[in-house]
Amino acid sequence: MAKKVMSFFSGTKGPEHGNCKYPWDTWADGNIWEAVKGADFDCELSSFRGLLHSHASRSGIKVQLQTLTRLGKVRFRFYNPALESSETDAVVGQPDTSESTETPVEANSSDGFTTITPAPWGAVEIQ
């Protein structure tokens, strides 16, 4: 049968983060964070990714993350899609074509390289 005790275990329910091991409130500030296995977390990378998703789900927010498996790192960002502006929904990788900044890139042709002039998105001119 369970017994009556005078207090909780020490280390639980801290003032800053509640009963948890990770500083979720700090990490959920909208910035991109990098956590390193062994320094910031001790579980497997897949487990830590699961913890990130669980926290996002419990908090009603989303998490964007990238795992660098060989380096034992996870980069992540918590965000609220309702607060994100439409400007951040732009397609990643599309260059700004409002100004033309074509600058020839010279390579040593004796080494078998050619001169390449940067062209608009999706097109490359080889001379």
N, C-alpha and C positions, 0 to 999 in steps of 0.2 A: 504494500500500500504506500502511496505517496506520503511524504512527511512535510510538515510545516517548517519553513526556514525564516530567518530574520531579514534577509536581503537578497538581492540579485547578485549574480557573479560580477566581480569587478571587470571593468572594461566594456560593459554593455551600456547602451543608450547614452552615448557621449553627446555633449551639447552641440557639436558642429554637424555631425553626419548621422546621428541616430545609431541604431544597432546595425552597423555595417562596417565592412572592412575597407571600402573604397570611398574616396571623397566625391560622391556623385554630384553634390551641389556645385562643387568647384568645376568638375568636368562638364557639367551641363550648361556652361555659360555661352555656348555657341561657337567657341573657338575650336580649332583642330588640335587634338592632343595626340601625343605619341607615348604609348606605354610599352615598357620593355620587360620581357619575361625575366624573372629573378630579381628585378629591381622594383617594379611596380605591381607585379602579380606573380603568383607562384604556380598557378594551374596551367594546363595545356592551353595553347592558343585558341583552339576550338571552344574550349570551356569558357575562356574569357570573352570570346565573341558572343557566346550565349548569354553571359552575364550582362553584356552591353545591351543586347536586344531585350532582355528581360527588364532591365531598368527603364529603357525607353518605353516599353509597353506599359509598365506600372505607372509611369509618369505622364502618359498620354502624349509623348513626343516621338520623334523618329531619330534613328541613328544612321549615319553614313560612315562606313568603315572600310579600311584597306589593311590586309594582313601581309606582312613581310615575313614569311615563314622561315626562310633560312637565317634571318637576322633575329628572329624571336621578337618581332615588334608588331604592334597593332596601332594604326592611326585611325582616329575616330572623331566624329563631331556629332553632338546632339543638337537637334533643331526642332522648331515647331513649324510645320508647313503652313499653318494658318497665319503665321506672322511673317513668313518669307515674302519678299516683294517679287513682283513678276520679273524684275531685272535679273534676279539670281537664277531664274528658270531658263536663261539663254542657253543655247546649245554650246557645250564645251568643245573647244577645238576650232571654232569658227574664228578666223582672223578678222580684225577690224579692217574693212576695205574702204573706209572713208578717206584715208590718205594713202597714196602710193609711196612706198618706201623701198622700191626695188634697188638693191645694191648688188652689183656683181660680186660673186664669191670666186676668187682666183685660187686655183690649185696648181701644183707643180706638174706640168704635162709630161715631163720626163719620167715621172713615176707612174704614168698611165692614168692620171686623173684628167678630167675635162673641166672647162669653165662652166659653172652653173649659175644662171641668173634666176633669182627667186621670182616666181610668177604668181598670179592670183590663185586663190584656193583651188586645189585639184589639178593644176596644170604646172608642168615643169618643162622648161626649154633647155635642151642640151645642145651645145654648139660643137 
